Amino acid sequence: MESRLKILGHPVHPMLVMFPVALLVTAVLFDIVDTVGGPDFLGEVAYWNLTIGLIGGLLAAAAGVFDLLAIPTGTRAKRVALTHAAANVAVILLFAAVWVVRLNADSRAAGGALIAIEVVALGILGIGAWLGGELVDRLGVGIDRDANLDAPSSLRPAAASQRMGDVR
């Protein structure tokens, strides 16, 4: 199935995803370096990366809803897409909680507990990103009009006959 939301023929959701992912990962890295004795400004930079990453994440999520709603119910693609969406909503909520705490703090720097939450959020983000790759690369969601929305997981090895090209 092709994406319902496109710009110049290209799906919008994948275009928007890379920015929040990069900003959130960088924010956590800056927070870790700041905490172990790096330059003081890194905590502030991490806070602003987090702020912009959350805004970008909300925009990417909004674009993703268009594709999610277009996936037929009862397909493996729908199940993977719902799990992908749930994981990414959890990421946004965790990072938003960290952001709220830092917003009202005397310092924009994160401490150990906030960094722990950020690391957990990054783990979930990795799972959500993998599921997004599964949707696009394995199931063809958003890119292929004739996609197999019930293709098996990429974690399952292909049958020996498929790997060998059915050579007998």
FENJO-V211238 format. One record per residue. RES is the residue in one letter. PSI is psi in radians with two decimals (* if undefined). OMEGA is omega in radians with two decimals (999 if undefined). D_FIRST is the distance of its C-alpha to the first C-alpha in Angstrom with 2 decimals. Layout:
<<RES & PSI & OMEGA & D_FIRST> <RES & PSI & OMEGA & D_FIRST>>
This chain:
<<M & 2.44 & 3.13 & 0.00> <E & 2.70 & 3.11 & 3.76> <S & 2.52 & 3.10 & 6.63> <R & -0.33 & -3.09 & 8.88> <L & 1.89 & -3.07 & 11.91> <K & 2.70 & 2.97 & 12.85> <I & 2.13 & -3.12 & 16.30> <L & 0.67 & 3.08 & 17.19> <G & -0.01 & -3.12 & 13.68> <H & 2.41 & 3.14 & 13.14> <P & 2.40 & -3.05 & 11.37> <V & -0.74 & -3.05 & 14.39> <H & -0.90 & 3.14 & 14.11> <P & -0.51 & 3.11 & 14.67> <M & -0.63 & -3.07 & 17.37> <L & -0.41 & -3.01 & 19.18> <V & -0.65 & -3.01 & 19.21> <M & -0.57 & -3.08 & 21.66> <F & -0.91 & 3.12 & 24.45> <P & -0.63 & 3.11 & 25.00> <V & -0.87 & -3.13 & 24.68> <A & -0.74 & -3.12 & 27.30> <L & -0.71 & -3.13 & 29.50> <L & -0.72 & 3.09 & 29.61> <V & -0.79 & 3.14 & 30.38> <T & -0.68 & 3.10 & 33.02> <A & -0.79 & -3.14 & 34.50> <V & -0.75 & 3.11 & 35.11> <L & -0.78 & 3.11 & 36.63> <F & -0.69 & 3.11 & 38.88> <D & -0.71 & 3.14 & 39.93> <I & -0.81 & 3.13 & 40.88> <V & -0.72 & 3.10 & 42.87> <D & -0.74 & -3.09 & 44.49> <T & -0.61 & -3.12 & 45.51> <V & 0.19 & 3.02 & 47.11> <G & 0.25 & 3.10 & 49.24> <G & -3.12 & -3.14 & 47.22> <P & 2.49 & -3.07 & 47.93> <D & -0.53 & -3.08 & 48.06> <F & -0.29 & -3.10 & 45.64> <L & -0.59 & 3.09 & 42.69> <G & -0.71 & 3.11 & 42.48> <E & -0.77 & 3.11 & 42.18> <V & -0.72 & 3.11 & 39.58> <A & -0.73 & 3.12 & 37.57> <Y & -0.78 & -3.12 & 37.82> <W & -0.58 & 3.01 & 36.43> <N & -0.73 & 3.10 & 33.61> <L & -0.76 & 3.14 & 32.82> <T & -0.88 & -3.11 & 33.02> <I & -0.62 & 3.09 & 30.70> <G & -0.68 & 3.10 & 28.31> <L & -0.74 & 3.10 & 28.11> <I & -0.80 & 3.11 & 27.47> <G & -0.66 & 3.12 & 24.70> <G & -0.68 & 3.10 & 23.24> <L & -0.68 & 3.09 & 23.27> <L & -0.74 & 3.11 & 21.53> <A & -0.70 & 3.12 & 18.79> <A & -0.74 & 3.13 & 18.50> <A & -0.75 & 3.11 & 18.36> <A & -0.63 & 3.14 & 15.45> <G & -0.53 & 3.13 & 13.67> <V & -0.64 & 3.13 & 14.32> <F & -0.78 & 3.13 & 12.08> <D & -0.70 & 3.14 & 8.95> <L & -0.79 & -3.11 & 10.79> <L & -0.38 & -3.11 & 11.52> <A & -0.22 & -3.11 & 8.11> <I & 2.25 & -3.11 & 7.44> <P & 2.42 & 3.09 & 9.29> <T & 2.58 & 3.10 & 12.86> <G & 0.00 & 3.12 & 14.51> <T & 2.77 & 3.05 & 11.97> <R & -0.64 & 3.14 & 13.10> <A & -0.69 & 3.13 & 10.19> <K & -0.74 & 3.13 & 11.63> <R & -0.77 & 3.12 & 15.05> <V & -0.72 & -3.13 & 14.51> <A & -0.69 & 3.11 & 12.99> <L & -0.68 & 3.09 & 16.03> <T & -0.74 & 3.07 & 18.37> <H & -0.83 & -3.14 & 17.10> <A & -0.77 & -3.14 & 17.68> <A & -0.76 & 3.11 & 21.02> <A & -0.76 & -3.09 & 22.22> <N & -0.55 & 3.02 & 21.61> <V & -0.71 & 3.09 & 23.29> <A & -0.71 & 3.11 & 26.16> <V & -0.84 & 3.14 & 26.44> <I & -0.76 & -3.13 & 26.68> <L & -0.74 & 3.12 & 29.25> <L & -0.83 & 3.13 & 31.32> <F & -0.59 & 3.09 & 31.49> <A & -0.67 & 3.10 & 32.22> <A & -0.76 & 3.09 & 35.09> <V & -0.76 & -3.13 & 36.48> <W & -0.76 & -3.13 & 36.20> <V & -0.75 & 3.12 & 38.11> <V & -0.76 & -3.11 & 40.86> <R & -0.51 & -3.13 & 41.24> <L & -0.73 & -3.07 & 41.19> <N & 0.07 & -3.10 & 44.40> <A & 2.78 & 3.09 & 46.07> <D & -0.57 & -3.14 & 49.03> <S & 2.51 & 3.11 & 47.18> <R & -0.11 & -3.11 & 43.53> <A & 2.62 & 3.11 & 43.85> <A & 2.62 & 3.04 & 42.21> <G & -2.98 & -3.08 & 44.33> <G & -0.77 & -3.10 & 43.81> <A & -0.72 & 3.13 & 42.17> <L & -0.67 & 3.10 & 39.68> <I & -0.65 & 3.09 & 38.84> <A & -0.75 & 3.09 & 38.37> <I & -0.73 & 3.13 & 35.83> <E & -0.71 & 3.14 & 34.07> <V & -0.71 & 3.06 & 34.00> <V & -0.77 & 3.12 & 32.52> <A & -0.68 & 3.10 & 29.84> <L & -0.65 & 3.08 & 29.11> <G & -0.77 & 3.11 & 28.79> <I & -0.65 & 3.09 & 26.22> <L & -0.70 & 3.10 & 24.46> <G & -0.73 & 3.09 & 24.34> <I & -0.81 & 3.13 & 22.74> <G & -0.69 & 3.12 & 20.13> <A & -0.72 & 3.11 & 19.45> <W & -0.75 & 3.12 & 19.21> <L & -0.65 & 3.06 & 16.68> <G & -0.71 & 3.06 & 14.59> <G & -0.67 & 3.09 & 15.02> <E & -0.73 & 3.14 & 14.09> <L & -0.77 & -3.07 & 10.70> <V & -0.93 & -2.99 & 10.09> <D & -0.65 & -3.07 & 12.46> <R & -0.74 & -3.04 & 12.37> <L & -0.18 & 3.08 & 9.10> <G & 0.30 & -3.13 & 6.94> <V & 2.29 & 3.09 & 5.44> <G & -0.19 & -3.05 & 5.70> <I & -0.42 & -3.01 & 6.53> <D & 2.02 & -3.12 & 5.26> <R & -0.58 & -3.10 & 4.19> <D & 0.61 & -3.08 & 6.07> <A & 2.60 & 3.03 & 5.61> <N & 1.69 & -3.05 & 8.51> <L & 0.03 & 3.07 & 8.04> <D & 0.40 & 3.11 & 11.82> <A & 2.56 & 3.13 & 12.99> <P & 2.84 & -3.14 & 16.46> <S & 2.55 & 3.08 & 17.56> <S & -0.21 & 3.09 & 18.57> <L & -0.27 & 3.12 & 21.94> <R & 2.24 & 3.14 & 22.65> <P & 2.52 & 3.11 & 24.25> <A & 2.67 & 3.10 & 22.96> <A & 2.61 & -3.10 & 25.33> <A & -0.61 & -3.13 & 28.25> <S & -0.55 & 3.12 & 27.43> <Q & -0.66 & -3.12 & 24.00> <R & -0.61 & -3.09 & 25.70> <M & 0.08 & -3.12 & 28.46> <G & 0.40 & 3.12 & 26.32> <D & 0.61 & 3.11 & 27.89> <V & 2.25 & -3.14 & 31.19> <R & * & 999 & 34.14>>
